[in-house]
């Protein structure tokens, strides 16, 4: 399956097997240099240059067939410009405030409409599945994007182990709740813990993965350690982080941003350039790392995965089910 072809006028592309080590990238430092030349500090840019070193190498194979043929953003881009409200609402807050978070040991509670339920260690959840790298574009509802080499396993492979029943029409997820380690959870910006959900056919789609790493290493705290959801055709807020709960349900589960602002954030959250956020357009997006001003390009339907996922929504009014 070919996921994406380079578009005319796009910057240079490389094969997933030829990804340059993160040490070779300097885009974030160049951006900082340009900012400093204009008298803007790192705090004013909304990010910190402090890297998270508490990661370990992973053994994995690259899945070029299901990867974008695009150059990923730098490790520094990916780990210092984040949305993770459990650590704060600023883009630099997650890297600045996640140092006390402890991602090991870890367990996940599986419940609901399945034959096998219980609490499982992260090692049990991953057991029997080979890790693979997939290069996906992450597109956020705030109209910015970046390309990330995730490492993980298909969500379908994990869910099938628990033998969901015929009543399981949805899959709900829950983030860990640790206000002592996650200072953002001490605010009322959202109702905690963070919850998300997918229709079960979305969860079982081959593109949907559970990620445990990026750039060849385990996930840094600010990127959702140790386990997060990646659904590449949806806005980034669907990618729930630091997962401790998986529940099979018959009815559509509540989701955090839909609870907070139902007129702005729907359950489906499919990338759709024709449906604007009430406060800004979704027709174009800013590509992080594409120079100081960052290139703005047209947003693609389903984030470029229309050929692979459009059939999931055949017959649905995508303006109503946003």
KEMISE-916073 format. One line per field, with one value per residue: residue number from 1; x, y, z of N, C-alpha, C in turn. Coordinates in nm, 3 decimals, padded with zeros to 5 digits. Layout:
! KEMISE-916073
num [NUM/...]
nxx [X/...]
nyy [Y/...]
nzz [Z/...]
caxx [X/...]
cayy [Y/...]
cazz [Z/...]
cxx [X/...]
cyy [Y/...]
czz [Z/...]
! end
This chain:
! KEMISE-916073
num [1/2/3/4/5/6/7/8/9/10/11/12/13/14/15/16/17/18/19/20/21/22/23/24/25/26/27/28/29/30/31/32/33/34/35/36/37/38/39/40/41/42/43/44/45/46/47/48/49/50/51/52/53/54/55/56/57/58/59/60/61/62/63/64/65/66/67/68/69/70/71/72/73/74/75/76/77/78/79/80/81/82/83/84/85/86/87/88/89/90/91/92/93/94/95/96/97/98/99/100/101/102/103/104/105/106/107/108/109/110/111/112/113/114/115/116/117/118/119/120/121/122/123/124/125/126/127/128/129/130/131/132/133/134/135/136/137/138/139/140/141/142/143/144/145/146/147/148/149/150/151/152/153/154/155/156/157/158/159/160/161/162/163/164/165/166/167/168/169/170/171/172/173/174/175/176/177/178/179/180/181/182/183/184/185/186/187/188/189/190/191/192/193/194/195/196/197/198/199/200/201/202/203/204/205/206/207/208/209/210/211/212/213/214/215/216/217/218/219/220/221/222/223/224/225/226/227/228/229/230/231/232/233/234/235/236/237/238/239/240/241/242/243/244/245/246/247/248/249/250/251/252/253/254/255/256/257/258/259/260/261/262/263/264/265/266/267/268/269/270/271/272/273/274/275/276/277/278/279/280/281/282/283/284/285/286/287/288/289/290/291/292/293/294/295/296/297/298/299/300/301/302/303/304/305/306/307/308/309/310/311/312/313/314/315/316/317/318/319/320/321/322]
nxx [00.085/00.069/00.122/00.166/00.260/00.537/00.466/00.446/00.671/00.718/00.949/01.270/01.258/01.308/01.373/01.223/01.408/01.636/01.657/01.791/02.013/01.910/02.099/02.198/02.026/01.939/01.741/01.579/01.764/01.846/01.609/01.586/01.810/01.735/01.520/01.644/01.794/01.599/01.536/01.377/01.324/01.369/01.159/00.962/00.908/00.774/00.886/01.132/01.483/01.580/01.666/01.526/01.684/01.625/01.576/01.575/01.744/01.565/01.477/01.386/01.206/01.186/00.892/00.849/00.650/00.414/00.477/00.531/00.701/00.881/01.095/01.162/01.078/01.322/01.468/01.480/01.286/01.057/01.054/01.046/00.839/00.533/00.197/00.062/-00.133/-00.140/00.101/00.106/-00.010/00.140/00.356/00.619/00.595/00.555/00.816/00.957/00.831/00.801/00.991/00.977/00.804/00.724/00.763/00.796/00.761/00.491/00.144/-00.156/-00.503/-00.750/-01.080/-01.441/-01.639/-01.521/-01.363/-01.133/-01.008/-00.859/-00.567/-00.267/00.086/00.302/00.486/00.350/00.139/00.273/00.388/00.494/00.475/00.640/00.831/00.787/00.891/00.717/00.669/00.486/00.268/00.193/-00.086/-00.211/-00.501/-00.472/-00.374/-00.109/00.171/00.386/00.639/00.688/00.892/00.755/00.767/00.624/00.342/00.080/-00.242/-00.458/-00.352/-00.298/-00.553/-00.700/-00.602/-00.743/-00.990/-01.246/-01.601/-01.907/-02.054/-01.882/-01.841/-01.696/-01.380/-01.243/-01.011/-00.782/-00.588/-00.312/-00.358/-00.192/-00.145/00.063/00.293/00.233/00.189/00.000/-00.240/-00.326/-00.466/-00.776/-00.814/-00.895/-01.121/-01.006/-00.916/-00.761/-00.951/-01.023/-01.145/-01.226/-01.410/-01.462/-01.384/-01.214/-01.014/-00.915/-00.801/-00.531/-00.348/-00.356/-00.180/-00.021/00.212/00.543/00.780/01.011/01.221/01.400/01.424/01.287/00.977/01.005/00.912/00.758/00.639/00.449/00.516/00.475/00.337/00.133/-00.139/-00.165/-00.324/-00.317/-00.478/-00.635/-00.690/-00.436/-00.517/-00.658/-00.469/-00.415/-00.215/00.028/-00.113/-00.332/-00.562/-00.781/-01.085/-01.352/-01.648/-02.008/-02.143/-02.082/-01.795/-01.725/-01.518/-01.232/-01.187/-01.422/-01.603/-01.520/-01.546/-01.783/-01.883/-01.663/-01.490/-01.527/-01.629/-01.512/-01.298/-01.162/-00.918/-01.010/-01.015/-01.227/-01.395/-01.400/-01.241/-01.428/-01.296/-01.084/-00.940/-00.916/-00.805/-00.543/-00.211/00.061/00.387/00.595/00.937/01.013/01.179/01.215/00.968/00.804/00.663/00.347/00.098/-00.151/-00.406/-00.453/-00.720/-00.826/-00.569/-00.401/-00.444/-00.666/-00.729/-00.686/-00.860/-01.111/-01.331/-01.422/-01.600/-01.805/-02.104/-02.154/-02.226/-01.983/-01.960/-02.136/-02.060/-01.796]
nyy [-00.119/00.208/00.494/00.773/01.007/01.212/01.558/01.791/02.060/02.030/02.005/01.831/01.474/01.170/00.819/00.605/00.429/00.570/00.766/01.049/01.074/01.227/01.408/01.536/01.728/02.073/02.253/02.359/02.498/02.683/02.822/02.931/03.094/03.279/03.389/03.504/03.694/03.869/03.956/03.791/03.566/03.215/03.144/03.319/03.216/02.991/02.743/02.517/02.455/02.243/01.910/01.578/01.328/01.084/00.831/00.517/00.303/00.128/-00.188/-00.241/-00.267/-00.103/00.013/00.076/00.067/00.157/00.415/00.770/00.919/01.127/01.376/01.351/01.569/01.726/01.562/01.737/01.933/01.771/01.696/01.926/02.093/02.074/01.950/01.878/01.880/01.796/01.865/02.135/02.425/02.560/02.535/02.474/02.382/02.098/01.971/02.117/02.066/01.794/01.637/01.504/01.301/00.955/00.696/00.424/00.151/00.026/-00.016/-00.137/-00.117/-00.328/-00.341/-00.393/-00.477/-00.749/-01.071/-01.125/-00.963/-00.733/-00.629/-00.541/-00.558/-00.325/-00.464/-00.705/-00.617/-00.551/-00.788/-01.041/-00.895/-00.746/-00.451/-00.168/00.094/00.381/00.646/00.920/01.201/01.433/01.617/01.901/02.044/02.312/02.401/02.338/02.132/01.840/01.602/01.275/01.008/00.749/00.474/00.164/-00.058/-00.223/-00.118/-00.288/-00.545/-00.564/-00.525/-00.744/-00.954/-00.946/-01.028/-00.889/-00.862/-00.910/-00.693/-00.486/-00.188/00.039/00.177/00.287/00.511/00.597/00.838/00.837/00.954/01.168/01.407/01.501/01.455/01.556/01.861/02.012/01.885/01.982/02.201/02.346/02.334/02.128/01.848/01.604/01.251/01.265/01.158/00.953/00.822/00.575/00.459/00.110/00.005/00.203/00.185/-00.065/-00.030/-00.066/00.152/00.263/00.292/00.186/00.373/00.347/00.468/00.698/00.812/00.596/00.552/00.502/00.665/01.006/01.171/01.401/01.346/01.156/00.925/00.605/00.501/00.566/00.673/00.669/00.803/00.861/01.003/01.173/01.470/01.585/01.582/01.351/01.163/01.019/01.020/00.853/00.613/00.437/00.298/00.086/00.038/-00.155/-00.065/-00.044/00.184/00.517/00.656/00.915/01.202/01.402/01.670/01.710/01.707/01.939/02.147/02.115/02.234/02.292/02.072/01.767/01.416/01.258/01.398/01.406/01.507/01.770/01.993/02.149/02.198/02.430/02.516/02.677/02.914/02.955/02.900/02.582/02.533/02.567/02.483/02.517/02.420/02.290/02.362/02.438/02.659/02.997/03.141/02.934/02.718/02.757/02.549/02.396/02.218/01.868/01.644/01.419/01.428/01.353/01.085/00.996/00.806/00.568/00.568/00.681/00.518/00.436/00.623/00.645/00.772/00.928/01.247/01.465/01.717/01.735/01.520/01.582]
nzz [00.000/-00.098/00.075/00.048/-00.198/-00.301/-00.334/-00.602/-00.581/-00.312/-00.033/-00.029/-00.026/00.160/00.181/00.427/00.527/00.513/00.702/00.851/01.129/01.440/01.531/01.314/01.241/01.239/01.247/01.455/01.607/01.419/01.392/01.648/01.641/01.447/01.580/01.802/01.673/01.611/01.853/02.009/02.263/02.363/02.534/02.453/02.206/02.269/02.332/02.470/02.470/02.611/02.619/02.659/02.820/02.928/02.791/02.614/02.376/02.113/01.963/01.635/01.322/01.003/00.857/00.556/00.368/00.484/00.546/00.524/00.251/00.331/00.471/00.810/01.087/01.302/01.589/01.798/01.729/01.755/02.022/02.174/02.110/02.188/02.250/02.548/02.782/03.042/03.148/03.118/02.934/02.742/02.452/02.517/02.774/02.831/02.795/02.979/03.222/03.274/03.395/03.642/03.605/03.614/03.407/03.435/03.666/03.451/03.391/03.230/03.236/03.117/03.014/03.003/02.712/02.640/02.615/02.753/03.022/03.259/03.448/03.303/03.261/03.092/02.943/02.906/02.745/02.512/02.444/02.221/01.989/01.723/01.713/01.502/01.281/01.174/00.958/01.005/00.940/01.185/01.256/01.397/01.556/01.586/01.352/01.273/01.178/01.184/01.085/01.194/01.304/01.427/01.662/01.710/01.756/01.569/01.667/01.636/01.659/01.928/02.046/01.951/02.098/02.335/02.274/02.186/02.226/02.033/02.104/02.129/02.009/02.017/02.129/02.423/02.581/02.846/03.018/03.251/03.587/03.771/03.957/04.122/03.978/03.734/03.665/03.521/03.562/03.797/03.744/03.619/03.348/03.182/03.226/03.436/03.462/03.132/02.855/02.572/02.254/02.001/01.717/01.671/01.423/01.331/01.522/01.462/01.217/00.981/00.985/01.237/01.537/01.845/02.002/02.126/02.110/01.948/01.685/01.717/01.989/02.322/02.413/02.504/02.812/02.759/02.520/02.560/02.706/02.867/02.656/02.384/02.170/01.815/01.546/01.234/01.045/01.183/01.389/01.616/01.889/01.930/01.978/02.239/02.535/02.752/02.834/03.048/03.059/02.876/02.728/02.613/02.456/02.415/02.352/02.225/02.363/02.610/02.537/02.611/02.501/02.365/02.575/02.704/02.511/02.316/02.084/01.939/01.924/01.793/01.820/01.620/01.486/01.240/01.004/00.812/00.566/00.481/00.688/00.919/01.228/01.484/01.549/01.377/01.050/00.883/00.644/00.564/00.677/00.910/00.868/01.095/01.156/00.905/00.847/00.977/00.960/00.900/00.667/00.508/00.401/00.183/00.357/00.362/00.283/00.532/00.630/00.427/00.394/00.255/00.056/00.191/00.414/00.367/00.312/00.558/00.639/00.465/00.339/00.562/00.704/00.701/00.798/01.001/01.162/01.291]
caxx [00.000/00.145/00.048/00.174/00.364/00.580/00.388/00.527/00.702/00.753/01.092/01.328/01.209/01.398/01.311/01.225/01.531/01.749/01.634/01.913/02.011/01.863/02.211/02.230/01.928/01.969/01.635/01.534/01.867/01.838/01.491/01.619/01.902/01.657/01.439/01.731/01.834/01.488/01.511/01.275/01.386/01.304/01.031/00.867/00.873/00.686/00.952/01.259/01.580/01.629/01.627/01.501/01.782/01.582/01.520/01.664/01.729/01.471/01.500/01.267/01.226/01.118/00.783/00.850/00.525/00.312/00.539/00.547/00.832/00.913/01.198/01.102/01.129/01.433/01.436/01.462/01.152/00.953/01.055/01.040/00.721/00.435/00.073/00.041/-00.185/-00.109/00.222/00.094/-00.074/00.236/00.426/00.742/00.568/00.577/00.956/01.005/00.762/00.777/01.108/00.946/00.710/00.786/00.693/00.820/00.689/00.368/00.042/-00.275/-00.624/-00.838/-01.211/-01.555/-01.696/-01.415/-01.354/-01.014/-00.992/-00.768/-00.458/-00.151/00.205/00.331/00.554/00.245/00.065/00.357/00.443/00.463/00.462/00.765/00.819/00.820/00.891/00.632/00.683/00.354/00.252/00.104/-00.152/-00.285/-00.619/-00.429/-00.329/00.033/00.201/00.525/00.654/00.749/00.918/00.707/00.797/00.515/00.280/-00.060/-00.339/-00.544/-00.286/-00.314/-00.694/-00.748/-00.561/-00.840/-01.111/-01.367/-01.725/-01.984/-02.108/-01.776/-01.849/-01.601/-01.270/-01.215/-00.876/-00.769/-00.452/-00.282/-00.389/-00.091/-00.122/00.192/00.396/00.183/00.136/-00.116/-00.360/-00.367/-00.548/-00.908/-00.823/-00.976/-01.164/-00.907/-00.809/-00.790/-01.010/-01.043/-01.209/-01.237/-01.496/-01.373/-01.323/-01.101/-00.909/-00.859/-00.743/-00.386/-00.267/-00.363/-00.077/00.021/00.353/00.624/00.907/01.033/01.363/01.481/01.432/01.159/00.915/01.031/00.792/00.676/00.574/00.347/00.572/00.549/00.246/00.036/-00.215/-00.138/-00.424/-00.258/-00.571/-00.713/-00.617/-00.347/-00.573/-00.706/-00.356/-00.405/-00.081/00.045/-00.237/-00.341/-00.690/-00.844/-01.217/-01.439/-01.782/-02.114/-02.183/-01.974/-01.742/-01.694/-01.379/-01.203/-01.208/-01.564/-01.667/-01.482/-01.597/-01.847/-01.905/-01.534/-01.418/-01.617/-01.575/-01.434/-01.173/-01.092/-00.864/-01.099/-00.989/-01.351/-01.468/-01.315/-01.260/-01.506/-01.215/-00.980/-00.954/-00.836/-00.772/-00.398/-00.140/00.199/00.476/00.700/01.071/01.035/01.231/01.167/00.827/00.737/00.583/00.204/00.060/-00.290/-00.434/-00.507/-00.830/-00.780/-00.426/-00.330/-00.474/-00.803/-00.742/-00.682/-00.959/-01.239/-01.440/-01.473/-01.700/-01.894/-02.243/-02.163/-02.215/-01.860/-01.974/-02.208/-01.976/-01.663]
cayy [00.000/00.332/00.589/00.909/01.037/01.350/01.651/01.889/02.180/01.999/01.995/01.702/01.360/01.057/00.695/00.583/00.358/00.661/00.876/01.105/01.082/01.357/01.499/01.609/01.833/02.198/02.349/02.430/02.594/02.791/02.899/03.009/03.199/03.384/03.456/03.590/03.808/03.963/03.993/03.704/03.455/03.084/03.143/03.389/03.131/02.885/02.614/02.514/02.370/02.137/01.779/01.475/01.222/00.962/00.738/00.405/00.256/00.020/-00.272/-00.227/-00.267/00.009/-00.022/00.178/00.057/00.236/00.539/00.881/00.936/01.265/01.395/01.382/01.681/01.690/01.513/01.856/01.983/01.679/01.681/02.054/02.168/01.969/01.966/01.776/01.973/01.745/01.933/02.278/02.459/02.614/02.434/02.437/02.333/01.955/01.936/02.186/02.025/01.650/01.566/01.423/01.194/00.822/00.609/00.283/00.048/00.073/-00.118/-00.092/-00.190/-00.358/-00.371/-00.377/-00.581/-00.837/-01.196/-01.120/-00.832/-00.735/-00.533/-00.602/-00.474/-00.279/-00.575/-00.800/-00.557/-00.553/-00.922/-01.112/-00.802/-00.681/-00.306/-00.116/00.239/00.437/00.791/00.979/01.343/01.471/01.742/01.947/02.124/02.452/02.425/02.317/01.991/01.797/01.463/01.207/00.864/00.677/00.331/00.105/-00.181/-00.198/-00.129/-00.404/-00.666/-00.564/-00.540/-00.879/-01.045/-00.941/-01.089/-00.808/-00.930/-00.846/-00.569/-00.385/-00.101/00.149/00.154/00.407/00.516/00.690/00.878/00.829/01.074/01.185/01.551/01.531/01.448/01.622/01.985/02.061/01.822/02.058/02.311/02.303/02.361/02.016/01.753/01.496/01.228/01.280/01.037/00.957/00.702/00.549/00.350/-00.007/-00.014/00.296/00.129/-00.184/00.004/-00.091/00.271/00.301/00.222/00.226/00.409/00.338/00.536/00.779/00.827/00.484/00.547/00.507/00.798/01.099/01.201/01.506/01.293/01.058/00.801/00.515/00.441/00.662/00.636/00.745/00.782/00.967/01.082/01.257/01.575/01.532/01.563/01.213/01.077/01.020/00.988/00.789/00.536/00.337/00.228/00.054/-00.017/-00.183/-00.019/-00.055/00.319/00.613/00.703/01.058/01.240/01.520/01.799/01.721/01.746/02.076/02.243/02.031/02.308/02.308/01.946/01.653/01.284/01.196/01.474/01.378/01.625/01.807/02.135/02.221/02.225/02.514/02.535/02.801/03.034/02.971/02.816/02.460/02.514/02.564/02.448/02.562/02.306/02.320/02.328/02.478/02.794/03.080/03.172/02.806/02.715/02.729/02.470/02.351/02.099/01.758/01.570/01.306/01.444/01.286/00.941/00.980/00.680/00.456/00.567/00.745/00.421/00.423/00.728/00.652/00.800/01.015/01.391/01.497/01.847/01.708/01.430/01.642]
cazz [00.000/-00.103/00.156/00.002/-00.294/-00.290/-00.412/-00.672/-00.506/-00.173/-00.006/-00.062/00.048/00.170/00.219/00.571/00.561/00.502/00.794/00.906/01.275/01.486/01.554/01.191/01.216/01.309/01.216/01.573/01.645/01.322/01.426/01.766/01.600/01.380/01.682/01.881/01.590/01.615/01.992/02.068/02.333/02.349/02.605/02.370/02.094/02.317/02.347/02.541/02.400/02.697/02.568/02.758/02.797/02.995/02.694/02.583/02.237/02.087/01.847/01.551/01.177/00.941/00.767/00.451/00.293/00.552/00.589/00.430/00.192/00.364/00.572/00.940/01.166/01.389/01.724/01.882/01.698/01.801/02.168/02.245/02.067/02.216/02.323/02.650/02.882/03.176/03.192/03.093/02.807/02.647/02.372/02.585/02.909/02.852/02.816/03.099/03.345/03.280/03.446/03.760/03.569/03.617/03.313/03.467/03.590/03.390/03.366/03.156/03.272/03.004/03.071/02.914/02.627/02.588/02.688/02.840/03.085/03.373/03.448/03.238/03.253/02.956/02.876/02.866/02.635/02.392/02.425/02.098/01.876/01.682/01.696/01.370/01.266/01.069/00.949/00.985/00.968/01.293/01.221/01.513/01.527/01.584/01.215/01.249/01.156/01.173/01.042/01.308/01.288/01.545/01.677/01.785/01.705/01.529/01.776/01.612/01.709/02.074/02.083/01.919/02.206/02.443/02.220/02.203/02.192/01.926/02.157/02.134/01.891/02.039/02.222/02.502/02.638/02.959/03.057/03.393/03.665/03.874/03.971/04.186/03.876/03.613/03.722/03.449/03.617/03.914/03.694/03.572/03.205/03.132/03.327/03.440/03.365/02.989/02.796/02.427/02.203/01.858/01.672/01.670/01.292/01.326/01.606/01.397/01.087/00.981/01.010/01.378/01.615/01.978/01.992/02.248/02.088/01.828/01.650/01.761/02.134/02.393/02.414/02.614/02.891/02.698/02.400/02.594/02.761/02.780/02.559/02.333/02.051/01.693/01.441/01.151/00.965/01.274/01.459/01.718/02.023/01.942/02.013/02.385/02.582/02.883/02.847/03.155/03.050/02.748/02.760/02.499/02.493/02.315/02.316/02.201/02.491/02.619/02.507/02.693/02.437/02.334/02.701/02.734/02.412/02.214/01.960/01.872/01.912/01.780/01.853/01.512/01.474/01.116/00.938/00.702/00.539/00.449/00.812/01.001/01.371/01.496/01.570/01.275/00.931/00.873/00.503/00.548/00.800/00.923/00.886/01.191/01.113/00.766/00.849/01.087/00.945/00.878/00.545/00.519/00.284/00.190/00.437/00.283/00.343/00.614/00.652/00.319/00.395/00.208/-00.018/00.284/00.522/00.333/00.313/00.694/00.665/00.350/00.374/00.678/00.685/00.773/00.863/01.126/01.241/01.276]
cxx [00.088/00.065/00.052/00.285/00.407/00.498/00.480/00.547/00.736/00.904/01.139/01.274/01.319/01.318/01.320/01.354/01.653/01.736/01.766/01.906/01.975/01.976/02.243/02.135/01.959/01.854/01.590/01.636/01.868/01.719/01.519/01.712/01.829/01.574/01.524/01.774/01.726/01.453/01.405/01.346/01.311/01.169/00.924/00.824/00.786/00.753/01.081/01.354/01.630/01.576/01.604/01.593/01.737/01.510/01.623/01.641/01.631/01.516/01.372/01.306/01.146/01.011/00.771/00.717/00.415/00.368/00.533/00.688/00.872/01.021/01.132/01.156/01.243/01.383/01.407/01.326/01.046/00.942/01.049/00.920/00.603/00.306/00.060/-00.003/-00.164/00.017/00.218/00.041/00.020/00.309/00.556/00.720/00.594/00.724/01.009/00.952/00.746/00.890/01.079/00.854/00.784/00.708/00.718/00.814/00.554/00.272/-00.078/-00.392/-00.712/-00.972/-01.320/-01.591/-01.587/-01.410/-01.238/-00.999/-00.899/-00.664/-00.332/-00.033/00.226/00.400/00.454/00.168/00.142/00.404/00.397/00.451/00.597/00.740/00.857/00.813/00.801/00.645/00.547/00.361/00.152/00.045/-00.239/-00.397/-00.585/-00.368/-00.177/00.059/00.350/00.526/00.738/00.771/00.882/00.757/00.686/00.465/00.136/-00.153/-00.425/-00.484/-00.302/-00.460/-00.746/-00.712/-00.666/-00.978/-01.237/-01.491/-01.796/-02.048/-02.006/-01.776/-01.748/-01.490/-01.239/-01.076/-00.872/-00.622/-00.435/-00.314/-00.292/-00.060/00.012/00.305/00.359/00.115/00.015/-00.246/-00.406/-00.447/-00.683/-00.925/-00.902/-01.025/-01.068/-00.967/-00.857/-00.844/-01.032/-01.110/-01.211/-01.352/-01.407/-01.314/-01.207/-00.983/-00.839/-00.794/-00.591/-00.299/-00.262/-00.261/-00.076/00.170/00.420/00.757/00.902/01.181/01.451/01.492/01.293/01.107/00.967/00.900/00.699/00.604/00.477/00.395/00.476/00.466/00.143/-00.027/-00.177/-00.243/-00.396/-00.353/-00.657/-00.625/-00.544/-00.409/-00.636/-00.596/-00.328/-00.271/-00.084/-00.079/-00.229/-00.472/-00.736/-00.975/-01.298/-01.582/-01.880/-02.156/-02.062/-01.924/-01.721/-01.547/-01.354/-01.234/-01.353/-01.645/-01.642/-01.545/-01.662/-01.873/-01.777/-01.466/-01.515/-01.550/-01.480/-01.301/-01.093/-01.040/-00.946/-01.083/-01.114/-01.434/-01.375/-01.343/-01.338/-01.423/-01.102/-01.004/-00.868/-00.788/-00.623/-00.334/00.004/00.287/00.592/00.836/01.104/01.085/01.162/01.017/00.742/00.643/00.437/00.160/-00.086/-00.304/-00.498/-00.621/-00.777/-00.628/-00.342/-00.359/-00.615/-00.824/-00.754/-00.801/-01.096/-01.355/-01.499/-01.590/-01.796/-02.039/-02.261/-02.153/-02.095/-01.859/-02.049/-02.124/-01.830/-01.570]
cyy [00.123/00.438/00.728/00.923/01.181/01.438/01.749/02.014/02.153/01.994/01.852/01.593/01.255/00.934/00.678/00.514/00.446/00.781/00.921/01.107/01.222/01.457/01.582/01.724/01.958/02.298/02.426/02.534/02.712/02.882/02.987/03.123/03.314/03.461/03.551/03.712/03.914/04.004/03.911/03.587/03.326/03.081/03.213/03.310/03.013/02.749/02.629/02.425/02.256/02.003/01.682/01.357/01.088/00.868/00.630/00.358/00.138/-00.061/-00.272/-00.246/-00.152/-00.042/00.088/00.181/00.144/00.369/00.645/00.881/01.083/01.269/01.427/01.513/01.633/01.638/01.631/01.921/01.902/01.676/01.813/02.140/02.073/02.024/01.850/01.852/01.923/01.809/02.083/02.305/02.518/02.505/02.388/02.380/02.184/01.919/02.000/02.124/01.876/01.570/01.474/01.305/01.061/00.727/00.459/00.265/00.100/-00.044/-00.055/-00.180/-00.205/-00.403/-00.362/-00.500/-00.665/-00.962/-01.197/-00.979/-00.846/-00.626/-00.601/-00.505/-00.430/-00.390/-00.680/-00.747/-00.570/-00.693/-00.985/-01.025/-00.736/-00.532/-00.267/00.035/00.278/00.589/00.849/01.130/01.361/01.607/01.785/02.040/02.273/02.491/02.430/02.167/01.967/01.648/01.390/01.059/00.788/00.533/00.271/-00.023/-00.148/-00.214/-00.253/-00.531/-00.677/-00.593/-00.681/-00.979/-01.053/-00.990/-01.006/-00.883/-00.854/-00.715/-00.454/-00.304/00.014/00.102/00.286/00.396/00.619/00.713/00.863/00.962/01.081/01.333/01.587/01.533/01.525/01.752/02.041/02.004/01.889/02.183/02.256/02.329/02.252/01.935/01.634/01.369/01.244/01.149/01.059/00.828/00.696/00.452/00.229/-00.032/00.085/00.241/00.011/-00.153/-00.014/00.031/00.310/00.221/00.270/00.252/00.399/00.411/00.626/00.796/00.719/00.467/00.540/00.651/00.882/01.128/01.298/01.461/01.180/00.927/00.739/00.459/00.544/00.613/00.727/00.705/00.889/01.049/01.174/01.366/01.518/01.509/01.425/01.119/01.079/00.962/00.918/00.708/00.435/00.258/00.208/-00.016/-00.035/-00.147/-00.039/00.083/00.411/00.669/00.854/01.083/01.379/01.652/01.818/01.758/01.895/02.178/02.167/02.102/02.324/02.175/01.829/01.523/01.234/01.266/01.437/01.509/01.654/01.956/02.215/02.253/02.302/02.495/02.666/02.928/03.051/02.872/02.690/02.436/02.504/02.532/02.497/02.442/02.347/02.277/02.369/02.623/02.878/03.108/03.047/02.812/02.686/02.664/02.431/02.224/01.993/01.688/01.445/01.308/01.373/01.137/00.911/00.846/00.562/00.451/00.622/00.646/00.402/00.517/00.746/00.672/00.891/01.161/01.438/01.639/01.832/01.622/01.473/01.595]
czz [00.000/-00.030/00.098/-00.099/-00.275/-00.383/-00.482/-00.586/-00.361/-00.158/-00.031/00.029/00.057/00.206/00.369/00.615/00.558/00.596/00.856/01.058/01.321/01.507/01.432/01.166/01.298/01.295/01.339/01.618/01.548/01.353/01.547/01.729/01.533/01.481/01.764/01.804/01.589/01.757/02.060/02.134/02.313/02.418/02.522/02.250/02.137/02.325/02.423/02.463/02.487/02.647/02.683/02.728/02.855/02.899/02.665/02.441/02.229/01.967/01.763/01.406/01.120/00.845/00.662/00.376/00.352/00.604/00.481/00.376/00.208/00.470/00.705/00.998/01.253/01.523/01.816/01.856/01.771/01.953/02.244/02.205/02.075/02.274/02.420/02.775/03.025/03.233/03.167/02.954/02.704/02.573/02.437/02.724/02.926/02.876/02.944/03.227/03.363/03.341/03.563/03.729/03.559/03.526/03.334/03.618/03.542/03.371/03.299/03.197/03.150/03.061/02.964/02.835/02.560/02.674/02.787/02.893/03.204/03.361/03.401/03.241/03.109/02.877/02.827/02.745/02.505/02.354/02.294/01.975/01.846/01.663/01.554/01.369/01.150/01.073/00.911/01.004/01.082/01.260/01.339/01.474/01.525/01.450/01.202/01.238/01.162/01.138/01.146/01.277/01.416/01.545/01.761/01.721/01.664/01.648/01.760/01.670/01.860/02.110/02.059/02.028/02.315/02.400/02.248/02.157/02.078/01.972/02.155/02.005/01.898/02.131/02.291/02.565/02.751/02.990/03.208/03.461/03.783/03.891/04.035/04.085/03.750/03.655/03.650/03.502/03.747/03.875/03.649/03.423/03.133/03.251/03.323/03.499/03.221/02.935/02.647/02.382/02.052/01.834/01.652/01.532/01.270/01.406/01.539/01.262/01.090/01.009/01.157/01.459/01.760/01.970/02.128/02.231/01.966/01.808/01.713/01.911/02.195/02.397/02.530/02.688/02.820/02.572/02.431/02.649/02.862/02.664/02.515/02.204/01.935/01.589/01.336/01.067/01.052/01.335/01.580/01.854/02.041/01.990/02.162/02.431/02.718/02.920/02.961/03.148/02.907/02.779/02.632/02.539/02.378/02.266/02.300/02.334/02.492/02.587/02.566/02.624/02.395/02.459/02.727/02.641/02.297/02.083/01.878/01.842/01.909/01.818/01.747/01.488/01.349/01.055/00.813/00.674/00.508/00.572/00.905/01.149/01.387/01.507/01.469/01.161/00.944/00.730/00.477/00.681/00.794/00.952/00.976/01.136/00.972/00.758/00.955/01.078/00.927/00.758/00.576/00.389/00.296/00.274/00.348/00.358/00.413/00.629/00.545/00.307/00.343/00.138/00.078/00.380/00.484/00.342/00.453/00.720/00.549/00.396/00.494/00.637/00.767/00.830/00.996/01.220/01.225/01.386]
! end
